[in-house]
Amino acid sequence: MTTSTLPRARWSPFQRYRRSLWLLTSRDLKVRYTTSALGYLWSVIDPLLMAGIYYFVFVLVFHRHVIGQSPYIVFLISGLLPWTWFNGAISDSTRAFTSEGKLIRSTTIPRTIWVGRIVLSKGIEFLASIPVLIVFALFFGAPFHWQAVLWIPAIILQAALTFGLGLIIAPLVVFFRDLERAVKLILRLLFYASPIIYGLNDLEKLHLTFWGAFNPLSGIIGLYRSAFFPQDLNWFDVAVSAGMTAIVVVVGILVFRRTIRSVLKEI
């Protein structure tokens, strides 16, 4: 007998959590795409537009590669696609509890699902955008390397980091509504503080390479880029990202557990 045919009473807590998570995630994706004329294209338009702008500035205007690796457009997209996942999930996490308060109070499913479904839905959109990156890599002649297998730990690390931050942000926004705007501002600053339009190697002249590694996104983006630019992979950066991700997840769980009862009373 398969899981789908088991009576609900016999489902394990993990099975119930997984089923509820998928139902909410699929609902979000259906609403997002069935109400949009462009549908899937929205998941790639924003990063491609940003990549086009930076490519125009650094390559077509300056006529030289001042930062990053060549082909620069592939370098850009391989950083912008993960950033789009991170940025979208964190932004939406600020409304995880405030947008559906009545539904959250009336259900008995674990409340972490309301953050998890945001991370998962944005992650699925990220996976759906990977073919676009492959097309650009083939068109501009960026070689594939065996390090492409490192996308698996990169995705796991990014999902965990985003989930941990979401567990911190989502409940706190309920009590401090200005935090939603603050998060948007911090995300703008974090974009330029992360090796997206540049690589950590570009910070050597400023002697900031070591400190740049303590941005948890640095090692994660390095793992993604290693499929095309293995010289950008630094295992120290990855180790720091993994350690900081573990800390963020632990802190997120603690914050969530301490605040969730008050959150349910407030929303």
PyMOL commands that set and color helices and strands:
alter all, ss='L'
color gray80, all
select helices_A, chain A and resi 3-5+8-10+13-34+39-61+72-93+101-106+113-139+146-175+178-193+200-206+209-212+216-225+230-232+235-266
alter helices_A, ss='H'
color red, helices_A
deselect
rebuild
show_as cartoon
